[in-house]
Amino acid sequence: MNGLREQWAAGRSTFGAWLSIPSTVTAEAAARQGFDYVCIDTQHGAVEYQACVGMIQAIDLAGGTPLVRVPWNEPGIIGKMLDAGAHGVIVPMVNTEAEARAVVHACRYAPIGSRSYGPTMVGMRHDDYHAWAATGIAVIPMIETVEALQNLDAILGVAGVDAIYVGPADLSLSLGLPPGNNDDRTEFTEALLHIVKSCRDAGVVPGIHASGALAGRRTEQGFQMLTVSNDVLSLRMAMKAELDVARSAAPAPISDNPVY
């Protein structure tokens, strides 16, 4: 099972990597680790369109499932990323039913949506891309504000929404909390559980930005799509760990060695 929608339909939890560095090397490296998806972040990451094209190719050719978080809910860029070969898009700050409908509309061909047909690049990877796109593309709006929570049932009721993706930092800010995961705060935990329950009731997959350490808690809460690693943080942590080891193993400076 390679397709996300197929795995979700089978009730499987899916674990992904997040890329903010514009590099085909890191994209291929991530795709070869066995993640269920690899998402390229063009919203807060340093990735421009041309770099994204190469990264999608690297992920795809390495046997991975490329997703793209687009900068905004705008049909032109959504279509462009799908034409480049993304298997789905994560769309930030979707707060209303109308905005969720706009996401679906941008991702689907007529008569369901308004995506323009022109698979110049991605058509090379599928004999019948039109047919593949109908089942292969995952439509994933982000839920990350109090407004979105208030409109959650209407958003989840939009036909064509496959999953939602919680942005914990923005959701926390909207709740009046510090950015990040606030599992020690009741309002944050209650918001997550409310999202999961509403998703289950609507038959939509609940997803969230997490970490390897948080994955157990989030799957227990009911999340089925979890990003558990990202390139920048992994690089920082690994480099810092190596530096700490090196410094702890280094001999003391000569000046610190008394001469008797």
PyMOL commands that set and color helices and strands:
alter all, ss='L'
color gray80, all
select helices_A, chain A and resi 4-9+24-31+49-61+75-84+97-107+122-125+129-136+146-150+152-156+168-174+186-202+212-221+231-249+254-256
alter helices_A, ss='H'
color red, helices_A
select strands_A, chain A and resi 14-19+37-41+66-69+88-91+138-143+163-166+205-209+225-230
alter strands_A, ss='S'
color yellow, strands_A
deselect
rebuild
show_as cartoon
